Amino acid sequence: MKIALASPPFPKSINDGLYWLEKLVKDAVAQKAEIICFPESYLPGYPGMGYATEDRTPEKLQSALDNVCKISAQYGIAIIIPMDWHHPNGLLNLAYVVSAHGEVLGYQTKNQLDPSEDHIWLPGTERSIFEINGIKFGITICHEGFRYPESVRWAARQGAHIVFHPHFAGSNTNGLQLTEWGAKNNPYYEKAMMMRALENTIYFASCNYASSYPDSASAIIAPDGSCIVHETYGRTGVIVADIDAEAATGLLAKRLRII
């Protein structure tokens, strides 16, 4: 299977986000990808990006999800679409999985929030495994994938060949100008991506925005911890890689002994 990661610009609105989603979906389909993942909280956009508050209403978010389903069916590609989503007790940070036929297969919540996010979202409480065209995968969202490796190991021990990792790290206003993926003086995020794959013997697909000062680039990591492909810092686009299910054995994850 070919998988794709999208690195879109910060969405100015839900409509702008949907515009870039469709454009990047078409680019992924042209490269024969069967599934594409977008960054954390892509619709309506990560809090603080400046989009209108009316784009956060339940009705607007449901309409946006309906549009994503139509785009999936139109182009015949599965989409992992991270969103904010209303819950009776507050707001969830989650990622919906939409099949290539436009069917919502389920969602994964962000269960481990960063301390700075406690006032924004509710933590989720469950984890799920998804399967598309014979490839099993899990999803871990931003902070929990970087700092709570248990979230990835759980998926690997459930048979996941790959864990998708939508995240947001960086800024459009200030920060470092990174030039070399995985360089020793870069923020630790890219090293963490490598470890999540290596320590579990699965693929890890980490997806970030195309900002002016990204702290990490979107990347697809092989089960041996090597980077197969990564995005150019700050570039809007998609990266695509082949996933070999037989290479994703989950060997190290399955050897875990809990004493």
Contacts in CASP RR format, 6 or more apart in sequence:
PFRMAT RR
TARGET T0000
AUTHOR 0000-0000-0000
METHOD contacts of the structure
MODEL  1
MKIALASPPFPKSINDGLYWLEKLVKDAVAQKAEIICFPESYLPGYPGMG
YATEDRTPEKLQSALDNVCKISAQYGIAIIIPMDWHHPNGLLNLAYVVSA
HGEVLGYQTKNQLDPSEDHIWLPGTERSIFEINGIKFGITICHEGFRYPE
SVRWAARQGAHIVFHPHFAGSNTNGLQLTEWGAKNNPYYEKAMMMRALEN
TIYFASCNYASSYPDSASAIIAPDGSCIVHETYGRTGVIVADIDAEAATG
LLAKRLRII
1 34 0 8 1.000
1 35 0 8 1.000
1 132 0 8 1.000
1 133 0 8 1.000
1 134 0 8 1.000
1 135 0 8 1.000
1 242 0 8 1.000
1 243 0 8 1.000
1 245 0 8 1.000
2 31 0 8 1.000
2 32 0 8 1.000
2 33 0 8 1.000
2 34 0 8 1.000
2 240 0 8 1.000
2 241 0 8 1.000
2 242 0 8 1.000
2 243 0 8 1.000
3 33 0 8 1.000
3 34 0 8 1.000
3 35 0 8 1.000
3 36 0 8 1.000
3 37 0 8 1.000
3 162 0 8 1.000
3 205 0 8 1.000
3 220 0 8 1.000
3 240 0 8 1.000
3 241 0 8 1.000
3 243 0 8 1.000
4 27 0 8 1.000
4 28 0 8 1.000
4 31 0 8 1.000
4 33 0 8 1.000
4 35 0 8 1.000
4 36 0 8 1.000
4 37 0 8 1.000
4 238 0 8 1.000
4 239 0 8 1.000
4 240 0 8 1.000
5 36 0 8 1.000
5 37 0 8 1.000
5 205 0 8 1.000
5 206 0 8 1.000
5 207 0 8 1.000
5 218 0 8 1.000
5 219 0 8 1.000
5 220 0 8 1.000
5 231 0 8 1.000
5 238 0 8 1.000
5 239 0 8 1.000
6 20 0 8 1.000
6 21 0 8 1.000
6 24 0 8 1.000
6 25 0 8 1.000
6 28 0 8 1.000
6 36 0 8 1.000
6 37 0 8 1.000
6 38 0 8 1.000
6 39 0 8 1.000
6 207 0 8 1.000
6 218 0 8 1.000
6 237 0 8 1.000
6 238 0 8 1.000
7 39 0 8 1.000
7 207 0 8 1.000
7 208 0 8 1.000
7 209 0 8 1.000
7 210 0 8 1.000
7 217 0 8 1.000
7 218 0 8 1.000
7 231 0 8 1.000
7 234 0 8 1.000
7 235 0 8 1.000
7 236 0 8 1.000
7 237 0 8 1.000
7 238 0 8 1.000
7 239 0 8 1.000
8 17 0 8 1.000
8 20 0 8 1.000
8 21 0 8 1.000
8 24 0 8 1.000
8 38 0 8 1.000
8 39 0 8 1.000
8 42 0 8 1.000
8 209 0 8 1.000
8 210 0 8 1.000
8 236 0 8 1.000
8 237 0 8 1.000
9 20 0 8 1.000
9 209 0 8 1.000
9 210 0 8 1.000
9 211 0 8 1.000
9 236 0 8 1.000
10 45 0 8 1.000
10 46 0 8 1.000
10 49 0 8 1.000
10 172 0 8 1.000
10 209 0 8 1.000
10 211 0 8 1.000
11 17 0 8 1.000
11 20 0 8 1.000
11 42 0 8 1.000
11 43 0 8 1.000
11 44 0 8 1.000
11 45 0 8 1.000
11 49 0 8 1.000
11 51 0 8 1.000
12 50 0 8 1.000
12 51 0 8 1.000
13 44 0 8 1.000
13 51 0 8 1.000
13 52 0 8 1.000
13 55 0 8 1.000
14 43 0 8 1.000
14 44 0 8 1.000
14 51 0 8 1.000
14 55 0 8 1.000
14 60 0 8 1.000
14 61 0 8 1.000
14 63 0 8 1.000
14 64 0 8 1.000
17 42 0 8 1.000
17 43 0 8 1.000
17 45 0 8 1.000
18 43 0 8 1.000
18 64 0 8 1.000
18 67 0 8 1.000
18 68 0 8 1.000
18 71 0 8 1.000
20 236 0 8 1.000
21 38 0 8 1.000
21 42 0 8 1.000
21 43 0 8 1.000
21 68 0 8 1.000
21 71 0 8 1.000
21 79 0 8 1.000
21 81 0 8 1.000
22 71 0 8 1.000
24 36 0 8 1.000
24 38 0 8 1.000
24 236 0 8 1.000
24 237 0 8 1.000
24 238 0 8 1.000
25 36 0 8 1.000
25 71 0 8 1.000
25 72 0 8 1.000
25 75 0 8 1.000
25 77 0 8 1.000
25 79 0 8 1.000
26 75 0 8 1.000
27 237 0 8 1.000
27 238 0 8 1.000
28 36 0 8 1.000
28 77 0 8 1.000
28 238 0 8 1.000
28 240 0 8 1.000
29 75 0 8 1.000
29 76 0 8 1.000
29 77 0 8 1.000
31 238 0 8 1.000
31 240 0 8 1.000
32 240 0 8 1.000
33 77 0 8 1.000
33 238 0 8 1.000
33 240 0 8 1.000
34 77 0 8 1.000
34 78 0 8 1.000
34 100 0 8 1.000
34 132 0 8 1.000
34 133 0 8 1.000
35 77 0 8 1.000
35 78 0 8 1.000
35 79 0 8 1.000
35 80 0 8 1.000
35 132 0 8 1.000
35 135 0 8 1.000
36 77 0 8 1.000
36 78 0 8 1.000
36 79 0 8 1.000
36 80 0 8 1.000
36 238 0 8 1.000
37 79 0 8 1.000
37 80 0 8 1.000
37 95 0 8 1.000
37 164 0 8 1.000
37 166 0 8 1.000
37 205 0 8 1.000
37 207 0 8 1.000
38 79 0 8 1.000
38 80 0 8 1.000
38 81 0 8 1.000
38 82 0 8 1.000
38 166 0 8 1.000
38 207 0 8 1.000
39 46 0 8 1.000
39 82 0 8 1.000
39 166 0 8 1.000
39 167 0 8 1.000
39 168 0 8 1.000
39 207 0 8 1.000
39 208 0 8 1.000
39 209 0 8 1.000
39 218 0 8 1.000
40 46 0 8 1.000
40 82 0 8 1.000
40 93 0 8 1.000
40 95 0 8 1.000
40 110 0 8 1.000
40 141 0 8 1.000
40 142 0 8 1.000
40 166 0 8 1.000
40 167 0 8 1.000
40 168 0 8 1.000
41 47 0 8 1.000
41 82 0 8 1.000
41 83 0 8 1.000
41 84 0 8 1.000
41 93 0 8 1.000
41 168 0 8 1.000
42 81 0 8 1.000
42 82 0 8 1.000
42 83 0 8 1.000
42 166 0 8 1.000
43 61 0 8 1.000
43 64 0 8 1.000
43 65 0 8 1.000
43 68 0 8 1.000
43 81 0 8 1.000
43 82 0 8 1.000
43 83 0 8 1.000
43 84 0 8 1.000
44 51 0 8 1.000
44 55 0 8 1.000
44 56 0 8 1.000
44 60 0 8 1.000
44 61 0 8 1.000
44 64 0 8 1.000
44 83 0 8 1.000
44 84 0 8 1.000
45 51 0 8 1.000
45 84 0 8 1.000
46 168 0 8 1.000
46 209 0 8 1.000
47 120 0 8 1.000
54 60 0 8 1.000
56 84 0 8 1.000
58 86 0 8 1.000
61 83 0 8 1.000
61 84 0 8 1.000
61 85 0 8 1.000
61 86 0 8 1.000
64 83 0 8 1.000
65 81 0 8 1.000
65 83 0 8 1.000
65 96 0 8 1.000
65 104 0 8 1.000
68 79 0 8 1.000
68 81 0 8 1.000
68 96 0 8 1.000
68 98 0 8 1.000
69 98 0 8 1.000
69 102 0 8 1.000
69 103 0 8 1.000
69 104 0 8 1.000
70 102 0 8 1.000
71 79 0 8 1.000
72 78 0 8 1.000
72 79 0 8 1.000
72 98 0 8 1.000
72 99 0 8 1.000
72 100 0 8 1.000
72 101 0 8 1.000
72 102 0 8 1.000
73 100 0 8 1.000
73 101 0 8 1.000
73 102 0 8 1.000
76 100 0 8 1.000
76 101 0 8 1.000
77 100 0 8 1.000
78 97 0 8 1.000
78 98 0 8 1.000
78 99 0 8 1.000
78 100 0 8 1.000
78 132 0 8 1.000
79 97 0 8 1.000
79 98 0 8 1.000
80 95 0 8 1.000
80 96 0 8 1.000
80 97 0 8 1.000
80 98 0 8 1.000
80 139 0 8 1.000
80 164 0 8 1.000
80 166 0 8 1.000
81 95 0 8 1.000
81 96 0 8 1.000
81 98 0 8 1.000
82 93 0 8 1.000
82 94 0 8 1.000
82 95 0 8 1.000
82 96 0 8 1.000
82 141 0 8 1.000
82 166 0 8 1.000
83 94 0 8 1.000
83 95 0 8 1.000
83 96 0 8 1.000
84 91 0 8 1.000
84 92 0 8 1.000
84 93 0 8 1.000
84 94 0 8 1.000
84 121 0 8 1.000
85 91 0 8 1.000
85 92 0 8 1.000
85 93 0 8 1.000
85 94 0 8 1.000
85 107 0 8 1.000
86 92 0 8 1.000
87 122 0 8 1.000
89 122 0 8 1.000
90 121 0 8 1.000
90 122 0 8 1.000
91 120 0 8 1.000
91 121 0 8 1.000
91 122 0 8 1.000
92 109 0 8 1.000
92 110 0 8 1.000
92 121 0 8 1.000
92 122 0 8 1.000
92 124 0 8 1.000
93 109 0 8 1.000
93 110 0 8 1.000
93 113 0 8 1.000
93 117 0 8 1.000
93 120 0 8 1.000
93 121 0 8 1.000
93 141 0 8 1.000
94 107 0 8 1.000
94 108 0 8 1.000
94 109 0 8 1.000
94 110 0 8 1.000
94 124 0 8 1.000
94 141 0 8 1.000
95 107 0 8 1.000
95 108 0 8 1.000
95 139 0 8 1.000
95 141 0 8 1.000
95 164 0 8 1.000
95 166 0 8 1.000
96 104 0 8 1.000
96 106 0 8 1.000
96 107 0 8 1.000
97 104 0 8 1.000
97 105 0 8 1.000
97 106 0 8 1.000
97 107 0 8 1.000
97 108 0 8 1.000
97 130 0 8 1.000
97 132 0 8 1.000
97 139 0 8 1.000
98 104 0 8 1.000
98 105 0 8 1.000
99 105 0 8 1.000
99 132 0 8 1.000
100 132 0 8 1.000
105 130 0 8 1.000
105 132 0 8 1.000
106 128 0 8 1.000
106 130 0 8 1.000
107 128 0 8 1.000
108 127 0 8 1.000
108 128 0 8 1.000
108 138 0 8 1.000
108 139 0 8 1.000
108 140 0 8 1.000
108 141 0 8 1.000
109 123 0 8 1.000
109 124 0 8 1.000
109 125 0 8 1.000
109 126 0 8 1.000
109 141 0 8 1.000
110 121 0 8 1.000
110 123 0 8 1.000
110 124 0 8 1.000
110 141 0 8 1.000
110 142 0 8 1.000
110 143 0 8 1.000
110 144 0 8 1.000
111 123 0 8 1.000
111 124 0 8 1.000
111 125 0 8 1.000
111 126 0 8 1.000
111 127 0 8 1.000
111 144 0 8 1.000
111 151 0 8 1.000
112 123 0 8 1.000
112 143 0 8 1.000
112 144 0 8 1.000
112 145 0 8 1.000
112 147 0 8 1.000
112 148 0 8 1.000
112 151 0 8 1.000
113 120 0 8 1.000
113 121 0 8 1.000
113 123 0 8 1.000
113 143 0 8 1.000
114 142 0 8 1.000
114 143 0 8 1.000
117 143 0 8 1.000
127 138 0 8 1.000
127 151 0 8 1.000
127 154 0 8 1.000
127 155 0 8 1.000
128 138 0 8 1.000
128 139 0 8 1.000
129 136 0 8 1.000
129 137 0 8 1.000
129 138 0 8 1.000
129 155 0 8 1.000
129 158 0 8 1.000
129 159 0 8 1.000
129 160 0 8 1.000
130 136 0 8 1.000
130 137 0 8 1.000
130 138 0 8 1.000
130 139 0 8 1.000
131 137 0 8 1.000
134 245 0 8 1.000
135 161 0 8 1.000
135 162 0 8 1.000
135 243 0 8 1.000
135 245 0 8 1.000
136 158 0 8 1.000
136 159 0 8 1.000
136 160 0 8 1.000
136 161 0 8 1.000
136 162 0 8 1.000
137 155 0 8 1.000
137 160 0 8 1.000
137 161 0 8 1.000
137 162 0 8 1.000
137 163 0 8 1.000
137 164 0 8 1.000
138 155 0 8 1.000
138 160 0 8 1.000
138 162 0 8 1.000
138 163 0 8 1.000
138 164 0 8 1.000
139 155 0 8 1.000
139 163 0 8 1.000
139 164 0 8 1.000
139 165 0 8 1.000
139 166 0 8 1.000
140 148 0 8 1.000
140 151 0 8 1.000
140 152 0 8 1.000
140 155 0 8 1.000
140 163 0 8 1.000
140 164 0 8 1.000
140 165 0 8 1.000
141 165 0 8 1.000
141 166 0 8 1.000
141 167 0 8 1.000
142 165 0 8 1.000
142 166 0 8 1.000
142 167 0 8 1.000
142 168 0 8 1.000
142 169 0 8 1.000
143 167 0 8 1.000
144 151 0 8 1.000
145 151 0 8 1.000
145 152 0 8 1.000
145 165 0 8 1.000
145 167 0 8 1.000
145 192 0 8 1.000
145 196 0 8 1.000
146 167 0 8 1.000
146 188 0 8 1.000
146 189 0 8 1.000
146 192 0 8 1.000
147 192 0 8 1.000
149 195 0 8 1.000
149 196 0 8 1.000
149 199 0 8 1.000
152 163 0 8 1.000
152 196 0 8 1.000
152 200 0 8 1.000
152 202 0 8 1.000
152 204 0 8 1.000
153 199 0 8 1.000
153 200 0 8 1.000
153 253 0 8 1.000
153 256 0 8 1.000
155 163 0 8 1.000
155 202 0 8 1.000
156 163 0 8 1.000
156 200 0 8 1.000
156 201 0 8 1.000
156 202 0 8 1.000
156 250 0 8 1.000
156 253 0 8 1.000
156 254 0 8 1.000
157 250 0 8 1.000
157 253 0 8 1.000
157 254 0 8 1.000
157 256 0 8 1.000
159 250 0 8 1.000
160 202 0 8 1.000
160 248 0 8 1.000
161 202 0 8 1.000
161 203 0 8 1.000
161 243 0 8 1.000
161 245 0 8 1.000
161 248 0 8 1.000
162 202 0 8 1.000
162 203 0 8 1.000
162 204 0 8 1.000
162 205 0 8 1.000
162 243 0 8 1.000
162 248 0 8 1.000
163 196 0 8 1.000
163 200 0 8 1.000
163 202 0 8 1.000
163 203 0 8 1.000
163 204 0 8 1.000
163 205 0 8 1.000
164 205 0 8 1.000
164 207 0 8 1.000
165 193 0 8 1.000
165 196 0 8 1.000
165 204 0 8 1.000
165 205 0 8 1.000
165 206 0 8 1.000
165 207 0 8 1.000
166 207 0 8 1.000
167 189 0 8 1.000
167 206 0 8 1.000
167 207 0 8 1.000
167 208 0 8 1.000
167 216 0 8 1.000
168 208 0 8 1.000
168 209 0 8 1.000
169 187 0 8 1.000
169 189 0 8 1.000
169 208 0 8 1.000
169 214 0 8 1.000
169 215 0 8 1.000
169 216 0 8 1.000
170 208 0 8 1.000
170 209 0 8 1.000
170 211 0 8 1.000
170 213 0 8 1.000
170 214 0 8 1.000
170 215 0 8 1.000
170 216 0 8 1.000
171 211 0 8 1.000
171 212 0 8 1.000
171 213 0 8 1.000
172 211 0 8 1.000
172 212 0 8 1.000
172 213 0 8 1.000
173 212 0 8 1.000
173 213 0 8 1.000
174 213 0 8 1.000
175 213 0 8 1.000
175 215 0 8 1.000
176 186 0 8 1.000
176 187 0 8 1.000
176 213 0 8 1.000
176 215 0 8 1.000
177 213 0 8 1.000
177 233 0 8 1.000
178 186 0 8 1.000
178 214 0 8 1.000
178 215 0 8 1.000
178 217 0 8 1.000
178 233 0 8 1.000
179 233 0 8 1.000
180 186 0 8 1.000
181 190 0 8 1.000
181 217 0 8 1.000
181 219 0 8 1.000
181 227 0 8 1.000
181 230 0 8 1.000
182 190 0 8 1.000
182 191 0 8 1.000
182 194 0 8 1.000
182 227 0 8 1.000
186 215 0 8 1.000
186 216 0 8 1.000
187 215 0 8 1.000
187 216 0 8 1.000
189 206 0 8 1.000
189 215 0 8 1.000
189 216 0 8 1.000
190 216 0 8 1.000
190 217 0 8 1.000
190 219 0 8 1.000
190 227 0 8 1.000
190 230 0 8 1.000
193 204 0 8 1.000
193 206 0 8 1.000
193 216 0 8 1.000
193 219 0 8 1.000
193 221 0 8 1.000
193 227 0 8 1.000
194 204 0 8 1.000
194 221 0 8 1.000
194 225 0 8 1.000
194 226 0 8 1.000
194 227 0 8 1.000
195 225 0 8 1.000
196 204 0 8 1.000
196 221 0 8 1.000
197 203 0 8 1.000
197 204 0 8 1.000
197 221 0 8 1.000
197 222 0 8 1.000
197 223 0 8 1.000
197 224 0 8 1.000
197 225 0 8 1.000
198 221 0 8 1.000
198 223 0 8 1.000
198 224 0 8 1.000
198 225 0 8 1.000
198 252 0 8 1.000
199 252 0 8 1.000
199 253 0 8 1.000
200 223 0 8 1.000
200 250 0 8 1.000
200 252 0 8 1.000
200 253 0 8 1.000
201 223 0 8 1.000
201 224 0 8 1.000
201 248 0 8 1.000
201 249 0 8 1.000
201 250 0 8 1.000
201 251 0 8 1.000
201 252 0 8 1.000
201 253 0 8 1.000
202 223 0 8 1.000
202 248 0 8 1.000
202 249 0 8 1.000
202 250 0 8 1.000
202 253 0 8 1.000
203 220 0 8 1.000
203 221 0 8 1.000
203 222 0 8 1.000
203 223 0 8 1.000
203 243 0 8 1.000
203 247 0 8 1.000
203 248 0 8 1.000
204 220 0 8 1.000
204 221 0 8 1.000
205 219 0 8 1.000
205 220 0 8 1.000
205 221 0 8 1.000
206 216 0 8 1.000
206 218 0 8 1.000
206 219 0 8 1.000
206 220 0 8 1.000
206 221 0 8 1.000
207 218 0 8 1.000
208 214 0 8 1.000
208 215 0 8 1.000
208 216 0 8 1.000
208 217 0 8 1.000
208 218 0 8 1.000
208 231 0 8 1.000
210 231 0 8 1.000
210 234 0 8 1.000
210 235 0 8 1.000
210 236 0 8 1.000
210 237 0 8 1.000
211 234 0 8 1.000
212 234 0 8 1.000
214 233 0 8 1.000
214 234 0 8 1.000
217 230 0 8 1.000
217 231 0 8 1.000
217 232 0 8 1.000
217 233 0 8 1.000
217 234 0 8 1.000
218 230 0 8 1.000
218 231 0 8 1.000
218 239 0 8 1.000
219 227 0 8 1.000
219 228 0 8 1.000
219 229 0 8 1.000
219 230 0 8 1.000
219 231 0 8 1.000
219 239 0 8 1.000
220 227 0 8 1.000
220 228 0 8 1.000
220 229 0 8 1.000
220 230 0 8 1.000
220 239 0 8 1.000
220 241 0 8 1.000
221 227 0 8 1.000
221 228 0 8 1.000
222 228 0 8 1.000
222 247 0 8 1.000
223 247 0 8 1.000
223 248 0 8 1.000
223 249 0 8 1.000
223 250 0 8 1.000
228 241 0 8 1.000
229 239 0 8 1.000
229 240 0 8 1.000
229 241 0 8 1.000
230 239 0 8 1.000
231 237 0 8 1.000
231 239 0 8 1.000
END
